[in-house]
């Protein structure tokens, strides 16, 4: 059974930072393309960052230079480091390894 469990969300002031984690079981993060997506109220589901099995990285233009995706193969976990957060970054952040997705973690950025 595949499980993706996100953590690390919370309330942060504008300009602050957060590290999100996605602990995987049932799959190996080093063998899959892993992504972070986000869903804000009234907004579309948006890809934030992707890391392929080969280590290639891709970022949404809206968050490029403010986020970094990484993985720890030993912990079977991927991370999303977010800096200089803005109120517009408020959303539920999801970890995905198609076709699997976690339940998400809420990030709220206060102005």
N, C-alpha and C positions, 0 to 999 in steps of 0.2 A: 504494500500500500504506500502510495506516494503522499508525503506531507511536506508542505512548505509553511513554516511558521515565522511570521514577521514580528519584530520587536524593535523598540528604540524610539517610537514616536512619542509625541508629547506636545506641550505648549512651550513655545520659545519666542523671545522678543525678536523683532525685525533686526537683521544684522547678525543674528546668532547662528549657531551650528548644531547639527544633529548627526548622529550615526545610526542608520537603520541596519538591522541584521535580518537575514533570512536563513534559518536553519532548515536544511533539507534532510529528508529520510526517504528511502526507497529509490532514490536516484543519486548519481554522483554529479555534483555541480561542476566538476572538472571535465565531464563528458557531455555536457549539455550546453546549449545556449540559454543563458539565464538573463532575465530582464527585470527591471523595476518599471512599473507603470504607476500612474496616479489618476485618481478620479475626484474632481472637485464638483461641488454642487453646480448644476446647470452647465457643466463643461463636459467635453468628450473625454473618453479614456485616452490618456496620453502616455506614450513611451517616454520614459525619463532617461534610462541608461540600459545598455546591453553589453554583456561580455560573452563572447562565443567560446566554444570548447577550446579553440586554438588561441584564445587570449585577445582577439580583436575587440576593440571597444567602439561603442557608438553612443552618442548623447543627443538629447533633444536640444535644438538651438536655444530654446528658452532657458535652459539650465547649464549650457556649456560654460566651462570655466568656473562653475560654482559647485559642481558635483563630481565625485569620483566613484566609480564602481570597482570593486575588487572581490577576490575570493580567497578563501583559506581552504585548500583541499583537505588538509588534515582534519579540520573541524566540519568539513562539508557545509560550509556557510558562505554566503555572499553578503557583501556590505554595500551600503550607499552612504558615503560621506557628503554631507550637504553644508555649504558655507554661505554666509551672507544671505540668509534666508529673507524672503519678502512675503508680505501678507498674501500675495498672489500664489504662493507656493502651498497655501493651506489646501489639504486634500487628504484622501485616504491613499496610502502608498501600498502597492501590491507587488509581491514577488511572483514571477511567472517563469515556468519552464514548460512550454507548450506541450500538451494541452492542460497542464496543471497550473493552478493558481492558489495562492494562500488567501487567508481571510482579510489581510490588510492590517495596517497600523495607521492611526490617525496622526497627522501632523498639523498643528495649528500655529500659525505665525501671527503674533499680535503686533499691531502697529504702534 
